[in-house]
Amino acid sequence: MVAYVRGLRSPFSRYWFSNFSSDFGDGVRLAAFPLLAAQLTQSPTAVAAVTAVQQLAWPLMGVGLGVLIDRYDSRRLMVIVDIARAVVVAALAAAILADVVSLWLIYAAAFITGAGAALRVTAAAIVVPRLVEPVGLERANSRVVTGQIVGTELAGPAVGGWLFGVAAVLPFAVNAGTLGIGIILLLTLPSVFRPVPQERAEQDQPSPRAPAKRDDLRDGVRWLWRHAEMRDVTIASAVVCAMDAAWFAVLVLYVTETLHRTASVYGLLLVVGALGGIAVGMLGERVLRRMGPWPALVVSGLAMALSQAGLGLTDNVVVAAVMLFASSGAFALFNITAVTMRQRQVPTAMLGRVSGLYLTVSRTAEVLGALIGGALASSAGIRAPMLFGAIPIAAVMFFLAWQYRSRPDPSAP
């Protein structure tokens, strides 16, 4: 990965390493949280709640985070939030050493660190365009997405699980350290993240009162709803995320009960899937430049539909591995394409709010999709979320293909 980003000379490279340090720490922590909870309770619901609490920030705060990013210096916000996260995980590590940790303390730490991660993800949409030229957005977003996959899905969880086996305190101590590295690198970035002069001038004009945050939010919602392209992409993302989460929520049961394989094979399949996302992430720039954004979005969505249908139809573990590789790769390409389109089409003054709205809709859809997947698996069998979920994804992609044919492509550089 070092060669992939060419050291720390450019501001974007320093931001990338800061982001990767944060993502890697997130992966370490995400693996350790449920393991820590399992030491305190045998209740599956209580353990699963740790993961759910980390996602609560999206429906509760995701849109508001976008408003904050548009109003304030995003670098300063990331530094403040990462300091808070580092303090929280360090305090949790101290509680583990003192043997005073409790489920409620774990839940509180999970929520705060999850909220900080949500701000980091939302901020990436506005930070990247400030650090690279428009022509380099595809490459930059590909690298950011690849780093997220390596950190949160591959290296981070593997290291977190191993560290927890050595000592329960280690994953959280390491996470505090990775956040510290990320903070230092953020502080080296140039001061280019404040509102642009025309926005500040408009804010400084005499008015009866300063614009309220709810007014900013209303403007963001209105813009997204009236902008046909971004509205369509947001709806498509919600469908894709919901249906992807539906089958992923029962993947462990699919591997152990349908494919009749062990938990170790399940872990290997997760690695294969992450490798698919990394491979496509590294090629994302070339694919986008060759295909264009709308075709790339449609093709990636159809590839997801076909691969999850293939999972539902096969009993062969090798075929399942190929389908997981393809699905994760397609999902990475979809995300790279969607964020690049947002950065090119959304006005700078509104990019934080629109990104916050987009991500809140997508992440909330993931939670709902996981619940749908569990219900489908219980009522119609474990293969049902994979087979039935492919249908709405394919439908929305054909809708986008029709829309793309009927309008010019506005997202080209």
N, C-alpha and C positions, 0 to 999 in steps of 0.2 A: 504493500500500500504506500510505502514511502516514495517509491519511484512513480507511483500513480499520481502524486500531487506535487512533485518537484520541490521538496523541502519547505522552508518557512519564509522564503524571500518575499512573496507577494502577499498583500492583505488577504486575498481570498484563500490562499493556502493556510495562513494562520487561522482564519475563521474555520476552514475545513477541519483542521486538527483540533480546534476548540470544540467544534460540534461533534467530531468523532470521539473525543475524550468524554464528552457528556453522554453520547449514545452508548459507548462501551460501558460506562458506569451504570447507565440505566439497565443494560442487559444483565450486568452482574447483580444489581439490586432486584430486578424482576424475578430472577431465578431464586434468590435467597429469601424473599419475603414469604412465599407459601411454605418453604421448608421451615422457617422460623416459627410460623403460625402452627404448623403441624407438631412442633415440639410442645406446644401449650394446650392443644385441643385435638380430639379425635373426630370432631364434627366436620364432615365434608362441607357443610354450608358455611361454617365459620372460616374455614381455610379458603374456600372459593371467594368469600367476601373480600379478602385482601386484594385479589385481582380486580374485582368489581369496583372497589373503592378508588383504585388508581385511575379508573376510567371516568369517575364521577365528575372530574374537573371539566370534561368536554360539555356535557349538557348543562352544567351549572355555571361555568365560567368562560367557556370557549369563545362566545361572541364578545363578551366584555374584554377579553384579552386582546382581541383584534382592535377594539376601540383604543385601548391603552397604547398599543404599538403605533397607531396612527397619530396619537396625540403627543407622545413623548419620545425621547431618544431611546431607540430600541436596544442599542448596545448597553446603555446604563440599566435598562430594565432587565436584560439578560444577566448582567453582573449581579444586580441586587437579588434576583431570584435564585441564581446559582449559589450565592453566599448563604441565602436562607436554606436552600436544600442541603448544602454542606454542613451547616450547623445542625440541621435535623438528623441527618444520618450519623453524624458524629455523636450526637446525644443518644441516639438509639444504640450505637456501638458501646457507649459508656454504660447504658442501662443493661446491656447484655453482660458486660464484664461484672457489673455489680449484682447481677442476678435479680433485677427488679423489673424486667421487661414484662409487659402484659399485652393482651390482645388489643385493648383500646389504644395503647401506645403505638402498636404496629399499624392499626387502622389510621391513626392521626398522621403518622410518618408517611404512610402510603398515599394518603390524600395530598399532603403538601408536596411531596416529591412528584406525584403525578401531575399536579397543577403546574409545577415548574417546567416539567417536560412538555406540557401542552403549550406553554408560552414559547419555549425554544422552537418547537415545530412550527408554530404560527409565525414567529419572527423570521424564520428562514426565507419565507416568501418575499419579504421586504428587504432583508439584508443582502441576499445574493445580487439583485439588480443594482444595488449601490456599490458593489465591489467589482463587478465585471461589466464589460461592454455588452450591449444587446446581442451582438452576434455570438457571444460566448455563453449565452444562457443555457443552451442545450447541454454543453459540456459541463458547466458548473452544476446544474441540477442533477445530471447523471452521477456526478461524483458525490454530491450530498446524499442522494438516495442510496448509492452503493455503500457509503459509510454508515448510514443508518441500518442497513441490512446486516452488514458485518458486525456492527456494535451490538445491536439489540436482538438479533436473531441467531447469530452464529458464535462469534468469539465471546461476547459478554455472558450469555447464559451458561456456556460451557465452563468458563472460568469461575462464574459465580457458584455453580453447583459444586465444583471441585473445591473451592475455597471453603464453602460451608462444611464440607466433609472434613476438612482439616480443623476448622474452628468456626463456630457460628458468628463470631465478631468480625472475621476477616473480610467478607464481602462488603460490609458496610464501611469498614475502615478504608478499603480500596476505593469505594464509591466516593467517599469524602475526598480522597486524594485526586481522583480523576476530575472531580468538579473544581478542585483547586487549580489544576493544570489548565482547565478550560477557562477559568476566570482570568488567569494571568495572560493567556493568549488573547482573550477579548480586549483586555486593557491596552494591547499593542495596536489595535485597529485604529485607523484614522477616524476623525470625527465627521462622519458623513451620514449619520443616522438620525439627525434632527429633522423636524418638518422643513420642507423646502421653503425658500424665502417667500414665494407667492402665497403659500399657505399661512405662514406666520404673519405676513402683512395683512392678509384678510382677517386673521384672528385679532390683530391689534386695532382694527378699525373701530371707531366708537359704535357702541351698540347698547341697547337697554340692558342687556345681560350677556354674559359669556355663554356660548353654545353649550347646552347640557349634553352629557354623554348619551342620553337617550335620543337626542336629536341626531347626534353622529351615527348612532346605531340605526335609526330610522332611515337616514340617508343611504347607509350601506345596504340595507334590505331593499330599499326602493331601486337602487342602482342594479343590484344583482337580479331582481325580478324583471326589470325592464330590459336587461341586456340578454337577448335571446341566446347567444352562444354560451355565455357563462352559466345561464340558468339551465340550459340543456346539459352541460357538462356536470353541473352540480347534481342534477337529478340522476344522471347516469352513474356518477360516483356513489351516490347513496344506494342505488340498486346493486352495483358491483360489490360494494363493501358489505352490504347485508347478506347477499347470497354467498359471498366468499366466507364470511364468518359463520354462516349456517353449517357448512360442511366441516370447516376447520374445528368447530366446537366439538364435533363427534369423531374427529380423525383418530384419536387414540382408540376408541371403540371399534372403528372400522379396521384398524390394523390388528388389534388383538382378537376380535370376534369374527370378523368377516374374512380377513386374510390369514387368521390363525397364526400370528407372529408374536414375538415377545416384545417387551417394553424397550429392549435394546434396539430392535429393528425400527420401532417407532422413532427413537431418537435419531437413528441413521437417516430415516426418511425426512425428518425435519432438516437435517444438515443438507441433504440433497436439494430440498426445496430452497433453502437459503442460497445455495450455490447457483441455482437458476436465476434468482434475483440479482446476485452479484454479476453473473456473466452478462445478463442483458443490461444491467446498469452501466457496465463498462462500455457497452456498445450503443448505449442509448442515443448519444449525440449523432452517430453515423446513421442509425435507423431513422431518427427524426428528420435529419437533413435530406435523406433519400426519399422518404415517403411523404413527408409533410405532416403537420399536426393532426388534422382530422382523420386521414387514413390510418395513422399510427394509433390513434385513440380507438377507432373502430376495430382494427385488426387485433389489437391487444385484448379488447373486450371479448371478441369472438374466440380468441385463443383460450381465454379463461373459461368460457362456456364449454368449449369442446374438451378441454383438459379435465374439468370437474365431472363432465358427463362420462369421460373415459374412466375416471376413478370409480364412478358408480357402477360401471359395467364390467370391470375386470376382477379376476380372482388371483391375478399374477402379481407378485410383489415387485418384479422388475418393471412391468408396465406401469404399476402404481408410482414407482419412483420417477419414471419418465414423465408421467402426467403431473406430478408435483413439481418437478423441475420446470416444466413448461408453464404451469399455472403461476408459479412465483415469478418467473421471468416476465410473463405477460402483465402481471400486476405491477411490477417495477416500471415497465414501459408506460403503462397507463398513468401512473403517478408522475413520472418525469414529464410526460406530455401535458398533463393537466396543469401542473404548477407552472410550466413554461408558458402555456396559453394565458394563465392568469396574469403573470408578470408582464406580458406583452399587451394585454387588452385592458386591464384595470388601471385607472388613473392612479398615479403614485400616492396622491392624497388619500385614497380610499383602499389601498392594497391590503392593509392590515385588517380592516373590517371585513372586506370581502373574503379574504383568506380565512379569517376566524369563522365566518358564517359557513363557508365551504367545508372546513374541517369539522366544525361542530355537527353539521348535518351528516357527514360521512362517518364520524366516530360514533355518533348516536345510533346510526343505522347499523353499525357493527354490533353494538350491544343487543339491539332488537333482533338482528339476524341470528345471533347465537341462541337467543331464546326460541326463535322460530325453528332453528335446526334441531334443538333438543326436542321440541314438540313433534316435529316431523319424524324424527328417528324413533320416538316412543310409539307413535301411532301407525307409521307406515314402513318402518324398518330403517336400519342404519344407512342404507344406500339412498334413501329418499331425499335427504337434503342435497346430495350431489346431483341427482338426476333432475329433480324438480327445480332446483336452483339455477340450472343452466338455462332454463326456458326464459325467465325474465331478463337475464343478462343478454341473451341473444336478441330478444325482442327490442330492448332499448338500443342495442348496437345497430340493428337494422333501421331503427328510427333515426339515429344520428347519421347513418349513411345517407338516408333520404334527405335529411336536412342539409347535409354537406353538399349534396348534389345541387340543391336549390339556392345556395348562397355562396358568395365569394369567400375565400379563405382570408380572414383578417389578421391572423396570428403569425403570418410569416414575417421575418425580420425586415 
